Amino acid sequence: METDDFRACLISMGYDLGEAEFARIMALVDPNGSGVVTFQAFVDFMTRETGESDTSEQVVASFRILAADKPYILVDELRRELPPEQAEYCISRMPPYKGPDAVPGALDYAAFSTALYGESDL
């Protein structure tokens, strides 16, 4: 995701971001200064920030960012944003999204995320 999107994401999660604090965070998630925060860097940062208290809601929020706020994610979005092994893991385990706004090939990241934490029967 682009730097501005990453900043907006952090602000929406309650981070109070001055320029110095944002620069510190960017040095962690984008050490080569490319201006792009990869999904893995985002997940690593959130894992450090939240310790071991990951919840299905946090995982859903991460997928929602990748899916540009859609309630589903597409295979090509997963393959573009995740390392190949992780993308294929998700693709093979995510059920089809069945909402009213579903498009062909839409995957249900919310159901997948709750299943990861034992909160559903997937």
PECOR-V998833 format. One record per residue. N is the residue number from 1. RES is the residue in one letter. PHI is phi as a letter, one per 30 degrees, with the letter a starting at -180 (NA if undefined). Layout:
n/res/phi
N/RES/PHI
N/RES/PHI
//
This chain:
n/res/phi
1/M/NA
2/E/d
3/T/e
4/D/d
5/D/d
6/F/d
7/R/e
8/A/d
9/C/d
10/L/d
11/I/d
12/S/d
13/M/c
14/G/j
15/Y/d
16/D/c
17/L/c
18/G/d
19/E/d
20/A/d
21/E/d
22/F/d
23/A/d
24/R/d
25/I/d
26/M/d
27/A/d
28/L/d
29/V/c
30/D/b
31/P/d
32/N/c
33/G/i
34/S/d
35/G/i
36/V/b
37/V/c
38/T/d
39/F/e
40/Q/d
41/A/d
42/F/d
43/V/d
44/D/d
45/F/d
46/M/d
47/T/d
48/R/d
49/E/d
50/T/c
51/G/i
52/E/c
53/S/c
54/D/e
55/T/b
56/S/d
57/E/d
58/Q/d
59/V/d
60/V/e
61/A/d
62/S/d
63/F/d
64/R/e
65/I/d
66/L/d
67/A/d
68/A/h
69/D/i
70/K/d
71/P/d
72/Y/b
73/I/b
74/L/c
75/V/e
76/D/d
77/E/d
78/L/d
79/R/d
80/R/d
81/E/c
82/L/c
83/P/e
84/P/e
85/E/d
86/Q/d
87/A/d
88/E/d
89/Y/e
90/C/d
91/I/e
92/S/d
93/R/c
94/M/d
95/P/d
96/P/d
97/Y/d
98/K/c
99/G/d
100/P/d
101/D/c
102/A/d
103/V/c
104/P/e
105/G/i
106/A/d
107/L/c
108/D/c
109/Y/d
110/A/d
111/A/d
112/F/d
113/S/d
114/T/d
115/A/d
116/L/e
117/Y/c
118/G/i
119/E/c
120/S/b
121/D/c
122/L/e
//
